[in-house]
Amino acid sequence: MARGSPQMSLDLDWGAGRSLIWVDGANSAVAGHIILMDDPKAQPVHCDLGKSVHPDNHRFINDLEQWYGKEIIRIRNERYEMIDEVFEDRRYLSGINGAPCTSEMKFVPRMDFQLPSDTHFWGYTADKRDAARFDRMITDYPLLKQRAPLVEMGLTKKDTHAILRQHGIRRPYVYDIGMPNGNCIGCVKSSSPAYWALIRQHFPEVFERRNEQARRFGAKPIILRREKGPDGKYHNIRGYLDEIPLDQSTKVRGADFGGCGFHCNKEPTQ
């Protein structure tokens, strides 16, 4: 079976196994806290993305260890240090085949670490788009024992940030500058001009690097606008990052693109 392909549905009983809490950003952090209160033996696990994320993301994971009162296991791809290495190797950023960085930096390490008997706890929230992503995970991986405690409890992204504040846990810096999630800096999943304008403002070197990669690979990452075509339907007009107007708003909507989960390797960009 090809790596990342949907699993066949088989009636198998793998028995009891580990409870793995996949921890990354604000939402999964709260999900981890909830699960550990119910099952202190559950094991938090984090896919370490190295320098691909803001340094404060690593501070956040360290703080979570103090909050949880236990170690968070860190796993990583043995071949790639950063997402840029994946892009260069694949000569591909994102598109109808999803984002290759998630396949290599999260999916591969998880597959190496997990066992068939494990139960996986994800940080998907009850927000409509996020809950739909969890539904796709269930459909695509029917053999995987998985739960989304935030969905089960009806907790939204707004709720998780409030819970972190209540417990005195400082969220990663990228949220404070307007990012909707704690993804890698310059997340290729986003086609939002507002997001990339925000990257241009705060991380100009990443913006320039992504633009150079996009032009070299012939990929147009953003949706500049929508125009009505001869068929009477509206179509996305895509463009390069350096085509974003200098006065482009940097207000990023939470719905512009989701967090980086294990669905990303199969979820197409808009």
FIDOKE-830756 format. One line per 5 residues: number of its first residue (from 0); their letters; for each residue x negated, y, z of N, C-alpha, C, O. Coordinates in steps of 0.02 Angstrom, whole numbers. Atoms other than C-alpha are relative to their C-alpha. Layout:
! residues N
NUM> a> X Y Z X Y Z X Y Z X Y Z; ...
This chain:
! residues 270
0> margs> -42 -60 0 0 0 0 -44 62 0 -92 66 39; 40 -61 5 -69 172 -46 4 39 65 56 40 98; 3 -40 -61 -124 282 98 50 57 -4 51 94 -53; -48 -54 -2 16 400 148 66 -16 -34 110 27 -35; -63 17 33 153 306 53 51 -22 52 32 -45 105
5> pqmsl> -51 22 -47 321 269 136 -7 -74 17 -26 -114 -26; 6 69 -22 322 108 236 63 -39 -17 118 -12 -18; -56 44 11 432 -39 195 38 -10 66 7 -11 119; -40 10 -59 575 -66 317 4 -75 15 34 -113 -23; 1 70 -20 546 -233 407 26 -6 71 15 39 113
10> dldwg> -27 12 -67 633 -304 559 -53 -34 42 -54 -95 49; 55 26 -39 480 -323 669 2 29 70 22 87 79; 5 -24 -69 457 -308 857 -72 -4 21 -99 -58 33; 71 -2 -17 282 -251 901 -12 -4 76 -69 -10 98; 8 3 -73 316 -254 1088 -19 68 29 -22 118 -7
15> agrsl> 17 -62 -34 268 -122 1216 -71 21 -18 -115 -21 -29; 65 -26 17 120 -10 1178 -12 66 35 22 82 84; 15 -65 -29 45 159 1218 53 51 -18 87 45 -69; -41 -58 16 146 319 1227 -48 56 -18 -83 82 25; 47 -50 25 50 445 1121 36 66 -12 86 69 -49
20> iwvdg> -28 -67 9 90 631 1132 -48 39 -45 -105 51 -26; 44 -36 47 22 724 981 5 75 13 56 106 -1; 1 -69 -25 -28 895 1046 -41 45 -46 -96 27 -67; 36 -48 42 -77 1046 943 17 72 20 -23 105 52; -20 -69 -13 20 1210 956 48 6 59 53 -38 101
25> ansav> -44 -16 -56 149 1288 1072 55 -52 9 69 -73 66; -57 46 -6 292 1169 1033 -21 -68 26 10 -95 72; 23 66 -22 197 1006 1051 -29 3 71 -27 -47 107; 26 -8 -68 116 1075 1210 56 -9 51 48 -43 101; -58 6 -45 286 1091 1292 29 -70 -3 49 -98 49
30> aghii> -23 69 6 341 922 1224 -43 -46 43 -18 -91 76; 46 40 -40 187 848 1306 14 6 74 14 -43 111; -15 -13 -71 228 928 1473 63 -38 21 65 -69 74; -63 34 -16 405 858 1467 -9 -75 4 15 -107 51; 10 73 0 350 681 1424 -42 -22 60 -28 -73 90
35> lmddp> 43 19 -56 213 679 1556 36 4 67 19 -33 113; -39 -2 -61 337 729 1690 40 -65 8 50 -89 64; -39 62 -1 438 575 1644 -44 -62 1 -27 -113 31; 45 57 5 291 460 1605 -72 23 7 -104 39 -43; 68 -24 -11 125 511 1684 -54 -41 -34 -111 -18 -42
40> kaqpv> 49 43 34 39 366 1595 -4 15 -75 -49 -11 -109; 3 -18 71 76 440 1423 -66 34 -15 -94 68 28; 67 -26 18 -81 492 1329 5 56 -51 26 44 -108; 4 -55 49 -99 664 1247 -59 -11 -48 -113 -29 -27; 51 7 51 -197 658 1084 1 62 -44 54 89 -60
45> hcdlg> 6 -61 41 -261 804 979 -46 -13 -59 -101 -39 -51; 43 3 59 -327 806 801 -44 63 -2 -19 118 -14; 47 -56 -3 -482 916 813 -17 23 -71 -46 -15 -110; 13 -27 67 -494 1028 659 -61 45 -2 -73 79 -52; 63 -37 -1 -656 1111 712 8 74 -13 50 107 16
50> ksvhp> 0 -72 15 -690 1283 638 55 20 -47 60 79 -65; -55 -18 45 -537 1274 525 53 42 36 89 80 4; -48 -37 -39 -432 1345 666 -35 56 38 -97 57 42; 28 -53 -40 -457 1501 771 -31 -29 63 -4 -76 91; 32 27 -60 -577 1472 917 46 -3 61 38 -46 104
55> dnhrf> -45 -1 -58 -438 1516 1038 47 -60 1 74 -77 54; -40 61 0 -342 1362 982 -33 -54 43 1 -92 77; 36 49 -41 -478 1258 1066 5 17 74 10 -27 116; -11 -22 -70 -463 1362 1225 68 -24 24 75 -46 81; -68 20 -17 -277 1323 1222 3 -75 18 35 -94 67
60> indle> 1 72 -14 -307 1135 1214 -34 -14 67 -12 -57 105; 34 8 -64 -429 1149 1360 46 20 58 48 -14 110; -47 -22 -52 -298 1245 1460 55 -52 11 79 -61 67; -52 51 -6 -170 1110 1423 -23 -58 43 16 -88 80; 26 54 -42 -283 981 1504 8 17 74 24 -26 115
65> qwygk> -9 -22 -69 -276 1084 1664 74 -3 19 91 -23 75; -72 1 -13 -87 1100 1650 26 -71 8 64 -87 53; -22 70 -1 -61 916 1615 -32 -39 58 -3 -87 83; 35 37 -52 -187 861 1745 -32 -64 -26 -43 -111 12; 33 59 29 -265 736 1625 -34 19 -65 -19 70 -96
70> eiiri> 38 -12 61 -383 725 1478 43 -7 -62 87 -49 -65; -30 6 66 -324 755 1301 -52 -32 -46 -106 -5 -56; 47 34 46 -406 631 1182 -4 40 -65 47 58 -94; 11 -37 62 -482 721 1033 -26 -49 -53 -74 -85 -43; 21 42 56 -495 630 867 -12 45 -61 16 99 -65
75> rnery> 14 -41 59 -562 693 701 -21 -45 -58 -40 -103 -49; 22 35 60 -603 643 523 -76 -6 2 -111 43 16; 73 11 -2 -778 567 514 -35 26 -62 -96 31 -64; 30 -21 63 -804 629 337 -1 76 -9 -49 104 -35; -7 -72 12 -744 810 338 -3 39 66 27 19 116
80> emide> 5 -43 -58 -790 947 461 54 55 -1 79 75 52; -47 -55 8 -672 1080 392 46 -14 -59 31 -55 -103; -47 9 55 -522 1093 276 -30 22 -66 -12 -4 -119; 31 -23 62 -630 1186 150 -37 -57 -35 -39 -59 -97; 35 57 30 -730 1027 123 49 -46 -36 32 -75 -87
85> vfedr> -51 40 33 -569 936 80 20 32 -66 26 -2 -117; -19 -36 61 -521 1070 -46 -53 -8 -54 -37 -20 -112; 54 6 48 -691 1062 -129 -4 -71 -28 -17 -80 -87; 4 69 22 -688 873 -136 58 -18 -46 49 -53 -96; -60 16 40 -511 863 -204 10 49 -58 45 33 -106
90> rylsg> -12 -54 48 -519 1025 -304 75 13 -6 103 19 -61; -73 -7 -4 -340 1050 -249 17 32 67 -12 14 118; -20 -33 -61 -257 1164 -122 65 -28 27 67 -59 81; -65 27 -19 -72 1119 -113 47 6 -59 33 42 -107; -49 -2 54 80 1094 -221 51 -55 7 72 -71 62
95> ingap> -53 51 -2 204 960 -269 -23 -63 37 19 -104 58; 26 58 -36 90 830 -189 -17 16 72 -52 -22 105; 12 -19 -69 86 921 -23 -69 30 10 -101 53 -37; 64 -31 -18 -70 980 67 -51 -55 17 -40 -92 65; 49 54 -11 -224 865 57 -37 7 66 -63 -42 92
100> ctsem> 37 -10 -62 -302 943 211 33 -39 57 -2 -67 99; -34 38 -52 -168 864 322 -13 -74 -9 -23 -110 41; 13 71 12 -194 695 239 -66 -21 30 -71 -72 64; 67 18 -21 -379 696 278 -15 17 73 -47 -22 108; 19 -25 -66 -390 796 439 45 -24 56 25 -23 114
105> kfvpr> -46 23 -52 -238 729 530 25 -71 -12 24 -113 33; -30 65 14 -160 579 443 -51 -56 5 -38 -107 37; 51 52 -1 -320 479 418 -24 -15 71 -26 -73 91; 21 15 -69 -384 500 598 55 -33 41 42 -77 82; -55 31 -37 -212 458 665 7 -74 -17 17 -115 27
110> mdfql> -7 70 21 -202 299 562 -57 -43 28 -46 -102 44; 57 37 -29 -375 248 625 10 -12 75 -15 -61 102; -7 2 -73 -322 279 805 60 -40 24 57 -75 74; -63 28 -24 -144 216 816 2 -76 -7 -35 -106 -45; -14 72 3 -83 38 845 74 -9 -16 115 35 -2
115> psdth> -71 11 18 80 -38 780 48 4 59 107 19 51; -43 1 -59 146 -50 958 9 68 32 50 75 78; -3 -67 -31 122 136 998 68 33 -13 99 23 -64; -57 -46 10 267 256 1024 -28 70 -5 -68 91 36; 27 -67 14 233 429 953 51 53 20 110 49 3
120> fwgyt> -42 -56 -20 301 589 1029 -25 62 -37 -82 83 -29; 16 -59 41 304 739 911 27 64 31 70 63 74; -21 -66 -24 326 925 943 52 34 -44 60 95 -40; -53 -31 41 467 952 817 54 29 46 71 -1 97; -50 -34 -41 597 1074 886 70 -10 -29 79 -40 -82
125> adkrd> -70 6 22 786 1084 871 18 52 -53 74 52 -77; -13 -47 56 770 1227 745 15 -41 -62 -14 -94 -74; -28 39 55 859 1172 587 -54 -29 -46 -53 -89 -60; 52 24 46 706 1160 472 -46 -50 33 -68 -99 2; 46 45 -35 598 1077 604 33 -67 13 2 -120 4
130> aarfd> -37 62 -12 731 949 649 5 -41 -65 3 -102 -63; -4 34 65 747 909 463 -67 -34 -16 -68 -87 -46; 66 31 11 559 874 457 -6 -65 40 -34 -114 15; 2 62 -40 578 748 597 44 -54 -32 27 -113 -32; -43 48 35 721 667 502 -37 -33 -58 -30 -93 -70
135> rmitd> 39 27 56 604 647 353 -54 -49 25 -68 -99 -8; 49 46 -29 472 568 465 32 -68 14 2 -120 1; -35 63 -15 599 438 521 15 -38 -63 8 -99 -66; -17 32 64 652 404 342 -63 -28 -33 -62 -84 -59; 61 20 35 474 395 273 -39 -55 37 -74 -94 5
140> ypllk> 40 47 -39 401 291 415 45 -39 48 41 -30 109; -48 36 -43 537 173 479 -32 -50 48 -1 -69 97; 34 47 -46 409 56 560 -31 36 59 -49 4 109; 32 -38 -53 340 196 668 50 13 56 105 40 44; -43 -16 -57 414 206 842 -15 73 19 -70 89 40
145> qrapl> 13 -71 -8 436 393 862 60 36 30 118 17 19; -52 -42 -31 532 523 961 -21 73 -3 -80 89 -8; 12 -72 -2 549 711 963 39 27 60 97 45 53; -36 -19 -61 593 761 1143 32 69 -3 85 80 26; -29 -67 5 623 944 1099 65 -2 -41 113 33 -24
150> vemgl> -62 8 39 751 893 967 53 -32 43 111 -10 43; -48 35 -43 833 775 1091 29 46 52 88 39 70; -22 -45 -52 845 914 1220 30 65 -27 54 107 12; -27 -60 30 900 1048 1097 -43 62 11 -17 118 9; 45 -56 -13 747 1157 1131 -29 27 -66 -51 -12 -108
155> tkkdt> 24 -33 60 695 1283 998 -70 28 10 -98 25 65; 66 -32 -4 530 1370 959 1 57 50 -46 66 89; -7 -55 -48 592 1520 1057 -2 -26 71 -32 5 115; 0 29 -67 622 1408 1206 -70 -22 22 -89 -12 79; 66 26 -19 449 1329 1201 -48 56 20 -88 49 66
160> hailr> 43 -57 -17 362 1498 1203 19 28 68 -24 50 106; -23 -24 -66 469 1551 1351 -24 -47 55 -44 -23 109; 23 49 -50 423 1391 1444 -75 9 14 -96 5 71; 72 -12 -11 237 1424 1416 -11 61 43 -53 61 88; 6 -62 -40 258 1600 1486 17 -15 73 -17 8 119
165> qhgir> -22 16 -69 351 1532 1638 -54 -38 38 -60 -30 99; 52 39 -33 206 1415 1675 -68 34 -2 -118 5 19; 62 -37 1 73 1547 1646 -51 -27 -49 -111 -17 -39; 45 27 52 0 1460 1493 -4 50 -58 46 64 -90; 9 -49 54 -73 1584 1369 -2 -37 -67 -43 -81 -78
170> rpyvy> -3 33 66 -26 1533 1192 -59 21 -43 -92 71 -28; 56 -18 43 -156 1535 1052 6 71 -29 61 95 -42; 3 -69 23 -209 1707 991 38 12 -64 69 65 -73; -31 -11 66 -141 1682 815 74 16 5 101 51 -38; -70 -17 -9 37 1689 880 8 75 15 56 107 -7
175> digmp> -5 -69 -22 4 1860 956 -10 50 -56 12 108 -50; 9 -46 56 -46 1936 789 55 -9 -53 53 22 -106; -57 7 45 114 1876 705 5 -64 -39 49 -71 -81; -5 65 35 79 1699 645 58 -40 29 69 -37 90; -57 39 -25 231 1584 658 -21 -66 31 21 -101 60
180> ngnci> 24 64 -26 123 1436 709 -75 3 11 -107 53 -5; 71 2 -14 -51 1383 760 -41 -36 -53 -92 -65 -38; 35 34 55 -103 1315 589 -71 26 -10 -91 75 21; 66 -24 19 -276 1331 516 4 71 -27 56 90 -55; 1 -67 27 -326 1507 469 -2 -4 -76 -47 -35 -105
185> gcvks> -4 4 73 -276 1531 288 32 -66 -21 5 -102 -62; -34 63 14 -151 1387 283 26 -2 -72 66 41 -91; -18 3 71 -130 1334 101 71 -23 -11 95 -24 -67; -70 19 6 45 1273 137 45 60 -12 99 53 -40; -41 -59 5 108 1451 140 -2 31 -69 -56 41 -98
190> sspay> -5 -37 64 169 1534 -20 25 71 12 45 105 -35; -27 -65 -20 222 1691 75 -52 56 -9 -106 53 21; 46 -58 6 139 1856 20 -11 34 67 -65 59 80; 6 -32 -65 174 1924 195 -52 -37 43 -92 -5 77; 49 39 -38 75 1782 274 -71 15 -24 -116 27 16
195> walir> 67 -10 27 -72 1806 158 -24 73 9 -84 85 14; 19 -69 -15 -67 1995 184 -24 5 72 -69 44 88; 21 1 -70 -81 1960 370 -70 -32 7 -111 -8 46; 67 30 1 -230 1846 338 -51 50 -27 -106 57 0; 45 -51 29 -307 1983 230 -18 53 52 -74 77 54
200> qhfpe> 10 -52 -51 -286 2106 374 -46 -23 56 -91 14 77; 36 24 -59 -358 1999 514 -60 -44 -15 -108 -45 24; 55 47 17 -470 1873 426 -19 9 -73 -8 -36 -114; 14 -15 71 -531 1955 264 -47 -50 -33 -41 -63 -93; 47 47 30 -672 1830 239 36 -65 -19 19 -96 -70
205> vferr> -39 59 17 -548 1685 242 44 14 -61 51 -27 -106; -42 -20 56 -433 1779 123 -41 -2 -65 -18 -30 -115; 41 -1 60 -575 1806 -1 -21 -71 -21 -23 -87 -80; 20 69 16 -630 1624 11 57 -39 -31 47 -76 -79; -57 35 28 -455 1557 -20 16 26 -70 34 -13 -114
210> neqar> -14 -27 67 -432 1675 -167 -50 -26 -51 -31 -43 -107; 50 27 46 -596 1619 -244 13 -73 -16 7 -94 -74; -15 71 11 -548 1437 -221 60 -7 -46 60 -48 -92; -61 5 39 -375 1464 -294 -14 16 -73 10 -20 -118; 15 -19 70 -442 1551 -451 -45 -53 -32 -37 -68 -91
215> rfgak> 45 50 28 -578 1421 -473 37 -65 -16 22 -99 -65; -39 61 11 -453 1278 -458 59 10 -46 93 -37 -65; -57 -15 43 -323 1367 -564 66 -8 36 117 -26 5; -61 7 -41 -195 1365 -422 26 69 19 -13 113 39; -32 -63 -19 -73 1507 -391 39 -12 65 95 -39 63
220> piilr> -28 21 -64 -35 1493 -205 65 35 21 104 7 58; -55 -40 -28 96 1629 -180 58 9 -50 49 5 -110; -59 -19 40 271 1671 -241 5 76 4 24 104 55; 0 -73 1 259 1853 -293 71 27 0 86 77 32; -70 -23 5 444 1870 -336 40 -55 -35 13 -106 -57
225> rekgp> -44 44 37 593 1783 -414 32 39 -57 56 95 -47; -29 -33 59 655 1825 -589 50 -46 -33 45 -107 -32; -52 37 36 807 1774 -688 -25 -17 -69 -45 27 -107; 25 23 64 759 1670 -838 53 -3 -53 112 11 -39; -48 6 56 842 1642 -1009 56 -49 14 110 -44 -14
230> dgkyh> -51 50 -17 936 1495 -933 50 25 51 95 -11 72; -46 -28 -49 1022 1612 -812 -17 -17 72 17 5 118; 20 20 -67 933 1535 -663 -60 40 23 -101 63 -18; 57 -36 -27 810 1619 -548 -59 -48 10 -51 -104 34; 60 40 -5 632 1555 -551 -53 37 40 -56 99 40
235> nirgy> 55 -30 -37 481 1584 -440 -54 23 -48 -75 -14 -93; 57 -26 37 346 1694 -514 -60 -3 47 -64 34 96; 56 11 -45 184 1635 -437 -60 43 -19 -64 67 -76; 59 -41 14 19 1727 -424 -58 -18 46 -52 -60 90; 59 9 -40 -154 1734 -350 1 47 60 40 95 61
240> ldeip> 0 -39 -61 -194 1806 -180 -19 73 -12 8 118 19; 21 -69 12 -280 1959 -251 51 40 -40 39 99 -55; -55 -36 32 -117 2005 -339 51 26 51 99 59 32; -45 -25 -52 -32 2041 -173 -10 75 7 -67 98 15; 7 -72 -7 5 2229 -162 -33 19 66 -24 -15 117
245> ldqst> 34 -22 -61 -99 2325 -36 48 22 54 32 21 113; -50 -22 -49 60 2390 46 49 -56 19 101 -43 47; -43 57 -17 134 2216 66 11 -5 75 -37 1 114; -16 9 -71 223 2191 232 -37 -61 27 -47 -110 -8; 33 57 -32 133 2077 355 46 -34 51 23 -74 92
250> kvrga> -48 31 -45 291 2027 447 19 -69 -28 53 -74 -78; -10 68 23 296 1838 429 61 -30 35 65 -30 96; -58 34 -29 461 1749 454 -19 -70 22 -61 -103 -9; 14 68 -23 459 1589 553 20 -53 -50 -7 -108 -50; -24 48 49 552 1506 410 -44 -2 -63 -32 -44 -107
255> dfggc> 41 -2 61 417 1550 282 -37 -66 -12 -43 -88 -69; 31 66 5 325 1388 318 -7 -29 69 -15 8 118; 0 33 -64 320 1260 456 -69 -12 28 -120 2 -5; 64 18 -31 186 1203 574 -32 -58 -38 -1 -91 -79; 38 53 34 53 1081 518 11 -66 36 -22 -80 87
260> gfhcn> -13 65 -29 123 910 558 -19 -56 -48 -46 -43 -102; 19 57 41 98 736 489 43 -6 -63 29 -48 -106; -41 0 60 235 771 361 -32 39 -56 -14 31 -114; 26 -48 50 128 901 271 -34 -33 -59 -36 -4 -114; 34 32 56 33 776 166 48 -22 -54 27 -41 -109
265> keptq> -50 20 49 196 738 77 50 55 -14 91 49 -60; -50 -53 8 293 900 94 -24 51 -51 -75 83 -39; 23 -47 51 281 1006 -64 8 72 23 52 88 63; -10 -71 -12 257 1193 -55 55 23 -46 74 -11 -94; -56 -25 39 394 1302 -126 -21 17 -70 20 39 -111
